Amino acid sequence: MRKKTDLDAVRRTAIMFLYLTPEPVKAFPVFVTHPFFDNSVVMRKTKSGFESVDILAEPEKFEEVRIQLREELKQADLDRIFFRMLTKYHLAFLKHVKMYMSKDDFEYHLAYAWVASENPNQDVNVSVTELIQWFSAADRRNLMGEDELGYYNALPDKVKIYRGVAVGRAERQGLSWTCNRETAEWFSHRFDTKTKHGYIIEGEVDKTDIFAYLNSRGEDEILCNSKKVRIERRIYHDQGQEVPYRVRSR
């Protein structure tokens, strides 16, 4: 018998996340870090409508806000729980509820979390090794839509891929690559400064080491085991050079 999702256990874990303490962002005190709130001012439902509540300055009213959300989470299905939680916490939440979820449910929400998150490659709560383990065990049909799966099936046995390495980003750590060089170019330069510039790495990967082809954001993303990518060269456009991997390393 296939394991079913223990929805009550997932709900209880979500409520535990709800009761984490919100921390103000030092540079921008109006913002907070919390799985369900990113602003210090939220709306509380009252008998006459809604009122704004400062969750840092009004703890009693904030508790009422949490009680209202807690009651919602007690009845929520998986989709609703993930909808209510901020996307940047989805991977951390999945790590805590994986043991309670069916394989299909976990993999479906893993794919959604990956696409919805701004920078899942650098999530401090889930290591790259864990991500590789999760995706390696996943059924590709749970990670991709019909068109994406069709694209993946049509890929050759060895695939040319690119990765845009922006300033401050790790080169080999990320699982996100692309088969579109222009996309890699955009990612490589999005954090450029006057003195520092990103670059592109070009490599090849076996199709069997590709977890999924994802294109819901139009990025032609190749999600793969980065440890299996064979890097061929680095391309430094700010210097007008295309440098073979064997000549220059970082």
Buried (B, 14 or more C-beta within 10 A) or exposed (E): EEEEBBBEEBBBBBBEBBEEEBEBEEEEEEBBBBBBBBEBBBEBEEEEEEEEBBBBEBEEBBEBBBEEBBEBBEEBEBEBBBEBBBBBBBBBBBBBBBEBBBBBBBBBBBBBBBBBBEEBBBBEEBEBEBBBEBBEEBEBEBBBBEEBBEBBEEEEEEBBBBBBBBBEBEBEEBBBBBBBBEBBBBBBBEEEEEEEBBBBBBBEBBBEBBBBBBBBEEBBBBBBBBEBBEBEBBBBBEEEEEBEBEEEEE
